[in-house]
Amino acid sequence: MRARSEDYYAAEDRIMHVRHHGGTELDLGDLGLTRLPASLFELKALTKLIISGNQLTELPDRLGELTALTTLYLYDNQLTQLPDSLGKLASLTELYLYRNRLTTLPDCLGELVRLTTLHLGANRLTRLSDSLGSLTALTSLNLNGNELVAVPDSLGSLKALRTLNLDGNRLVELPDSLGGLSALTKLHLGRNRLVRLPDSLGNLAALKVLNLNGNQLTQLPYTLGTLTALTSLNLEDNRLEQLPDSVGNLVGLNSLNLGGNPLTSPPAEVVSQGVESVLAYLRASHASVAQWASKLLIVGEGRVGKTSLVKALFGDEHNPGEPTTHGLLLSRLPLTHPSESDAEMHLSVWDFGGQDIYHATHQFFLTGRSLFLLVWNASEGTDRGRLHYWLDIITARAPHAPVLIVATHTADRPADIDLTGLRGQYAAIIGHLSVDCAARTGIDDLRTAITAAAARLPLMGAAWPQRWVDATAELTADSMPPHLPTAAVWQAMRQVGVVAGSEQKTLAVALHHRGEILYFPDDEELADTVVLDPQWLNVRIARILDNPGVAARNGLLTTADMVSAWPNLPHAEREHLLNLMDRFDVSYRIRDSRDGAKGIVVSWLPQAPPDISHVWPSDGNEIRLAYQLPVLPPGIPGWFLARSHRFATEHRWRTGAVLRHPDGEHVGLLRTDSLRRRIELTVRGPMPAPFFAVLDDGLNLTIDRYPGLKVTRWVPCRGHGPCEKEFSYAKVVDRVRRGHWDIYCDELEDMVDIGGLLTGIAPPVRDLATADDLRELAATIDRMRVDMAQQSAVAQHNHLRVGTLIQQTQSAHCPSVFTITPAARQKAGSAVHLVRLYCEEPGTWHPLPGDAGCYEITELSRWLRIAGPYLVKTLRFLRATLPYVGPILGMTAEELQEQLADELDLFKLVLDNVPASRLDDTFPAPYRPDGAPARYAETDADYRVLRAMMLKLDPDQGWGGLSHLLTPEGLSLYLCSEHLSTYRRLPER
């Protein structure tokens, strides 16, 4: 009670202060008031009154005496009703009542005819008064988070309304009158129960943002396509199976959210390629053809009868001595659609060899949106069939794909399987069937089950534009070569009418998921080649994997092996195949030698680790991280060893390797415990953090090839002597985000510093929803670190990770590390500045020699407006690196440091002209008080705009000699020739 009294007296003091000074604004917010002092109503000149954040349950009638009020804040109280006297505040233009307990609104609210902003969100309103239609000056009306089941027709009278927020109510339908809101630019209708939309929405010609997520919509009105001003459309989590063709007319759309819908048109492959692809697809769908094709993947251990099963499905004669499948076999299975009698489905059947040596290669062909048959031999039992292993692999590689389990050889021994237990662990299992290929029992039932499951696949029945059908026929014709450069594939598509680049890429992805071709657009190493005959590639790789000489030499591949495996191919074709194997991480090249050694096939590295005691440092600074996996899938860690070959040494084995940094001072060790399904990465040296960051990125990128794989990362305790304690990385990060800087160690029986635990360890990209997640976490951890030499390199590395994420999202790659300084030469009447590009090698950012990479600009204000906050971070990282810059491009360390110091001083002078509010290094809250999502891009350079500005400076994209490289670890960098060569250098054997 005493505390409340003190708050009341504090309010009286503030009122007295305003009265004494003749003020017109009064803030009584966050005082815990349960009633308002009577003296308040003597302030007849008040224009702005803040009473938010108190405990008011009602308002006195005397509030109506403050007739000069234009702004009134009443949010965050406990109000259940409003007084009629509120209608007397005829001058009111802004009224904020969100987060109260209002259930109804008085009719007097309609008397506030000057009101422009009314915020009633997060109350308990179930209905609205028709009198709201009288508020014709209203430009913003927020009603989100209430319990409204309907909105009155009178809302259509609000002709000046620009923003209407009805998110989070219980609306089932909308009145046609909403189509009369001719000035509306933002309409939020998410998280309601809408089942249909009125055609009149098509009249909202000024609408830019339309949010419809979380409703029950099954179709959209065709008139939606007339909203040509629309830039953002959110349709997530509805029940839409197709979008109307008219949506393709929304050419200004740059944000389209379609997740959580059972869409068939456009298909998921189109949706995954982004807005441009969806719009291109819809524009082309006026003359569409249903496509009844998808993919059937048959997996399981070797010699369980997979090939015999395929033959049985085709009705071919059983061969008791069926030879082992090497690599994979492809065929096409026709099936009659169970409900569309005139539709014949075609499944591309992929029969994979079951031997372990093929498993890593097969992962590139295991795609989502396919049907899996997991085959096991009933006479050998489920343990020999390794059902858990295969189900884990399918879940990791294609987490949403349906799985039919098929037991073979059941004539003499019925299948003994705990199907209930398996289904409890693997939701993707849709059934189990028993067959015997020799006796031909169960085959018809299996065919029926496959038919029913295939009919439900996402690609089945998808409508394709006729020109897509024509392009598919062109690319799959027998006359086509087995593979082509991607540019040649685009040319072939153009010849049959698929012209737009986004549409070409979308079609290629769809054909990949259908099993027609192999195309990996997200892997820059693989994206420049399209394999038109996947079996051709797999058979040739299998010939290398089956080569006994390669196995006997522990993976060493020679020119003679290549000639033996591919005798009819010319030299250039063999070299190209070897490049493809490198890009698939099946092997990696080594320097040519006199005995013809060409590469290392990682699947045939020796099983046992060598003695590494003489190359692995026994002491020194160390960073170590463990990765716990539910299953150790094929290709891990082999793909990583191939990916990291530029650090390779002769000390390598099938499950690990010693890796050496080019500086000779830092050594990495990767070890895999197959039984514990655990990978451990350690780096030792004077400053291990930068090298660890590179290797950790590479390992995480490898693991990301299995999108359904759940990884637990463990951080060892350190800083107080030997300790066996390990901390969950996720829990450590959670403590950081909650503002804690230490964590309890059981062995030490005391707290340890989190900053020391996390030095050099960054969150994996798969755990981050946006680039801002990475930046916010990195900034928090940075505040705990003091080792500047290591941290400057790691900070640059993480800064570039953020840039890569944004560039990939915006499809806008361009140099992103540069300074802006005054130019020596000035023009009359305008200030000239110099943009200087830097080599982006993490830890050693540096300018190019002479005038290379320098461009004159006269629009400084625009550059700073777009990139100001980003450039402040760049300056900070460059300054941190300055003491550690070494010699590069013919310059001594001292010369380069002196040049950089002068350059950065001038750079800072330029940035001093940017308003402090634009350079704030804090992070915006996810939502602003008005309920609108914050634009995170406001704290970053917008890469699309930045790229356009860069291209204006350098249309030929020479960039002063910088070359673009997507590193094996996934960083997008622009590098000088010297640093680029370190990525191209081949290791010794």
Secondary structure, 3 states (H helix, E strand, C coil): CHHHHHHHHHHHHHHHHHHHHCCCEEECCCCCCCCCCHHHHHCCCCCEEECCCCCCCCCCHHHHHCCCCCEEECCCCCCCCCCHHHHHCCCCCEEECCCCCCCCCCHHHHHCCCCCEEECCCCCCCCCCHHHHHCCCCCEEECCCCCCCCCCHHHHHCCCCCEEECCCCCCCCCCHHHHHCCCCCEEECCCCCCCCCCHHHHHCCCCCEEECCCCCCCCCCHHHHHCCCCCEEECCCCCCCECCHHHHHCCCCCEEECCCCCCCECCHHHHCCCHHHHHHHHHHHHHEEEECEEEEEEEECCCCCHHHHHHHHHCCCCCCCCCCCCCEEEEEEEEECCCCCCCEEEEEEEEECCCHHHHHHHHHHCCCCCEEEEEEECCCHHHHHCHHHHHHHHHHHCCCCCEEEEEECCCCCCCCCCHHHHHHHCCCEEEEEECECCCCECHHHHHHHHHHHHHCCCCCCEEEEHHHHHHHHHHCCCCCCCEEEHHHHHHHHHHCCCCCHHHHHHHHHHHHHHCCCECCCCCCCCCCEEECCHHHHHHHHHHHHCCHHHHHCCCEEEHHHHHHHCCCCCHHHHHHHHHHHHHCCCEEECCCCCCCEEEEEHHHCCCCCCCCCCCCCCCCCEEEEEEECCCCCCCCCHHHHHHCHHHEEEEEECCEEEEECCCCCCEEEEEEECCCCEEEEEEECCCCHHHHHHHHHHHHHHHCCCCCCCCEEEEECCCCCCCCCEEEHHHHHHHHHCCCCEEEECCCCEEEEHHHHHCCCCCCHHHCCCHHHHHHHHHHHHCCCCCHHHHHHHHHHHHHHHHHHHHHHHCCCCCCCEEEEECCCCECCECCEEEEEEECCCCCCEECCCCCCEEEECCHHHHHHHHHHHHHHHHHHHHHHHHHCCCECCECHHHHHHHHHHHHHHHHHHHCCCCHHHHCCCCCCCECCCCCECCHHHHCCCHHHHHHHHHHHCCCCCHHHCEEEECCCCCEEEECHHHHHHHHCCCCC
